[in-house]
Every structure is written in structure tokens, then in C-alpha cells.
């Protein structure tokens, strides 16, 4: 093993990934797609689905797949770098998260999250029952309860990092639509990971993992908001000097972010939740302003594309190679859209949100992206689903994410909505 050579290869990978993301981004922008979708597609293009299909030797050389398992490949560098980028970005998203709007719209956020969990869970479980009895898309060793729970959990997921990027791209941060979607999406993803913990506990006949996952997550949220947040607020005089965050303050905030991400990953939740909650706990004002200004540019430009590309490199869409699988893909897609998008729209309307904003929330919540890919990769690795069903779910994840932006523009219209939101904010001031 020659680690210096692998490190140099990693630098070449970064150059190729960033260039590919920007080139695909130019094309995606013409179709109204945000950069995050381009990064997701670029990863699939660079992986075995396209690059590896036509130039397998070049793709294997560039990303240094180690078929013999005798040495570490360069993806052992790419993975931790991608996780760092994801954690840093979700830390920023947490700092931009408008807790005040969620408190004002708590009823809507909870209703949307519950609808976005129960409806796809029930529809996904029902579809799994049909697939289990009438197809071979679930391996023989997978039981019916595990099949139903896993497919239901897969339908529940909302791609929180992708959702956050779309909201940022459309400048919806701080709006009712953006904040309710983020709040509901965070609850949805936490619930989906909790369901996955139950699936794995059932599979292994070991319920301690699920208890640690769910109980540890609740304890972490309480600890961060009730203890860490006031301690950071009290330390403001040490962290801030001359209206700027000190270097020591920056390091301490990054330490808190890393510890939060590490802990939630340790207990079986994804690292994004630890980073997101820690960001939400940061005192608003100069601390968050300085942290965002220092962290966001490099994270968005360099590190975050590595996460989306890494996941795409492990995706094989070419497994979807029969008419029957395409038919199943259509059925899964319909269940996913109805169970998530339509249910969240109806829940938002039922809690008094205007129809236009409710449609936007339903559309945004339907984007599953690469958090879906993470869950189904776990299912494939554990033998819960077959490669055929894995390919079907990959297509569903990609299509629902691609749908989000154009459908949002058609139903809502970002420019018009933002203009109306600004007008509504100004109206009370003029009326007083």
C-alpha cells in the first residue's frame, strides 16, 4: 500500500468531480434544476451507470476500485471528506433554521411531518406485501414484516441535505414554506432512521440497537438545546471580540459540530442530525453570522459535491434492465408521490396554510435524493432487498428529486412567491 500515491489520486478525483459537477450544473440550470441536482447526477454519471459502462478501465483507474481487497482504495479518502462536507453544510442549515417560524407554525410542521410519515409508510408497506407475494424482488431470507417495514421506511424519507440546498437555491430560507418544510423534513428523516433501526433490530433479533437509536436521539436533542445552547450564550464574551468571532471561538464551535455529528452517527442516526441540531442550538447574532460566513463558501464549493458524488459512484442504474422492473418502478414512483407529496400538501392545507404554499411544501417534501440512496444501500448490503428492487428505488429517488424544482416553479413560482412574501412583511409596518 502506497498512501502518498493514493493521496495524490484523491486530489485528481477532486478536480474531476468539481469539473463534472459544474459542467452538469450548466446543463441542469437550463432545465430549472438547482446545483444540488447537478451534483447528484454528476455522481451517477461518473459511476458505473455511465462512465463505468462505456470506459470501465478508465473509471476503475480514476476511482481506484480495489477488487482484491489487499489495499485501501482512494474512496477511503473520498468518504470521510464527503461526510465532513455534509456535516458542515447541515451545521450551516441549522444556524439558518428559523426556530421562531417553526414555533409559530408548529401545528403545520407537526401535521406535515406526521402525514409525510404515516401515508408513505402505509402505502409502502402495502406495496411491499404485494411485491413479497407476487415477485422475487425481496430475497427469500427476508421476512414479510421486515419487507413491509423497510419499504415503508424507504418511502418516508425526505432528503434533508437536498431539501436544504433547494430551499437555499430558491432563496426560501426564513419563509414559512421553507421553514415548515425543513422542520417537517428533519422530523421525517429522524423517524425514517428510527424505522430502519426497528427493521435491523427485527432482522438481528436485537432490540437494544433500536432503543439506543431512538432514546439516544431524543436525549441528544434535549442535551443540546437545554444545556449546550445556554452555555454557548454565556460564553459569548469569550467567543466574540470586537464584534467578530475569535479563532478560538471558531474552533470550539467546529468541535461542538463534530462531536454532535459523531454522537448521532454512533447511536445509529445519521451524522446530519447531530450537525443540524447543533447548528440550530447556536445563539443567533454575531456567532452564527461569523460561522456561516467562514464555513459556507468552501463547504458548498468544495466539500459538499464530494458527498453527492460519492453516493452516485456506488449506484448502478443499469440493473433496471427488464420491462417488468420498469413497471414496478412506475408503481413505486406513484406510491411515493401520492404517499409523500399529496399527503403533505393535504396536511398543510388542513392546518390553515394557503393552497399555494401547501402545494410548495408538498412538492419540496417529495424530494428524496441521496438520503434515500443511503438507506437502500444499507438494505442491499444487509440482504433485505434484491439488486433489482434496489435499482427500482434508485430511479424513484432520482425522479422524485428531479421533479421537485420544475413542479415547484409551475405550481408556486419562486419569484412571485418571494415578492408576495416581502409585501406581506411590509404591510403591517405601513398599517401601524
Buried (B, 14 or more C-beta within 10 A) or exposed (E): EEEEEBEEBBEEBBEBBBEBBBEBBEEBEEEBBBBBBBBBBBBBBBBBBBBBEEEEEEBBEBBBBBEEEEEEBBBBBBBEBBBBBBBBBBBBBBBBBBBEBBEBBEEBBBBBBBBBBBBBBBBBBBBBBEBBEEBEBBEEEBBEBBBBBBBBBBBBBBBBBBBBBBBBBBEBBBBBBBBBBBBBBBBBBBBBBBBBBBBBBBBEEEEEBBEBBBEBBEEBBEBBBEEBBEEBBEBBEEBBEEEEBBEEBBEBBBEBBBBBBBBBBEBBBBBBBBBBBBBBBBBEEBBBBBBBEBBBEEBBBBBBBBBBBBBBBBBBBEBBEEEEBEEBBEBBBEBBBBBBBBBBBBBBBBBEBEEBBBBBBBBBBBBBBBBBBBBBBBBBEBEBBBEBBBBBBBBBBBBBBBBBBEBBBEBBBBEEBBEEBEEEEEEEEEEE
